[in-house]
Amino acid sequence: MMDARTMTLEQIRMAGLAALRRSLGVVGMVRFLQQSETGWGDYTKDRNQWLGDPDLTELAKKIQTRHRNRKKRV
């Protein structure tokens, strides 16, 4: 077994796929990958609901306020 700290990203990916295949079988592995790669929902629509249409000046003020508050806590 290789040490994950020294493995390349490709080696880690291949080892992960092999583990999935051993554990779930080929069909289960494919179903898992389809489910995790597809995701759910409409990120763009959801993002617009979360953020709305923010005003750039207001965003800058919020960032500055958070930055000042973090400096006070440190």
C-alpha positions as CSV (number, residue, x, y, z in Angstrom):
1,M,0.0,0.0,0.0
2,M,1.3,3.4,-1.0
3,D,1.5,6.4,1.4
4,A,-1.2,8.9,0.5
5,R,1.1,11.7,1.5
6,T,3.5,10.9,-1.3
7,M,1.0,9.7,-3.9
8,T,0.2,11.9,-6.9
9,L,-3.3,13.1,-7.4
10,E,-3.8,10.6,-10.2
11,Q,-2.5,7.7,-8.0
12,I,-5.0,8.8,-5.3
13,R,-7.8,9.0,-7.8
14,M,-7.0,5.5,-9.1
15,A,-6.8,4.0,-5.6
16,G,-10.1,5.6,-4.7
17,L,-11.8,4.2,-7.8
18,A,-10.3,0.7,-7.0
19,A,-11.6,0.9,-3.5
20,L,-15.1,1.9,-4.7
21,R,-15.0,-0.9,-7.3
22,R,-14.0,-3.5,-4.6
23,S,-16.6,-2.3,-2.1
24,L,-19.6,-1.6,-4.4
25,G,-18.8,-3.5,-7.6
26,V,-18.6,-1.9,-11.0
27,V,-22.3,-1.0,-11.2
28,G,-22.4,0.5,-7.7
29,M,-19.2,2.4,-8.4
30,V,-20.7,3.9,-11.5
31,R,-23.9,4.8,-9.8
32,F,-22.0,6.5,-7.0
33,L,-19.9,8.5,-9.4
34,Q,-23.0,9.6,-11.4
35,Q,-24.7,10.7,-8.2
36,S,-21.8,12.6,-6.8
37,E,-20.8,14.3,-10.1
38,T,-24.3,15.4,-11.1
39,G,-25.2,17.1,-7.9
40,W,-28.7,18.5,-7.2
41,G,-30.5,21.7,-7.7
42,D,-29.8,24.7,-9.7
43,Y,-26.8,26.5,-8.2
44,T,-27.3,29.7,-10.2
45,K,-30.9,30.0,-9.1
46,D,-30.1,29.1,-5.5
47,R,-27.2,31.6,-5.4
48,N,-29.4,34.4,-6.6
49,Q,-31.9,33.5,-3.8
50,W,-29.1,33.6,-1.2
51,L,-27.4,36.7,-2.4
52,G,-30.1,38.6,-4.3
53,D,-28.7,41.4,-6.4
54,P,-26.2,43.0,-4.0
55,D,-25.1,46.6,-4.4
56,L,-21.3,46.8,-4.8
57,T,-20.9,49.7,-2.4
58,E,-22.9,47.8,0.3
59,L,-20.8,44.7,-0.2
60,A,-17.6,46.7,0.2
61,K,-19.0,48.1,3.5
62,K,-19.8,44.7,4.8
63,I,-16.3,43.4,3.9
64,Q,-14.7,46.3,5.6
65,T,-16.8,45.9,8.7
66,R,-16.0,42.2,9.0
67,H,-12.3,42.9,8.5
68,R,-12.4,45.5,11.3
69,N,-14.3,43.1,13.6
70,R,-11.8,40.3,13.0
71,K,-8.9,42.6,13.8
72,K,-10.6,43.5,17.1
73,R,-10.9,39.8,18.1
74,V,-7.2,39.0,17.5
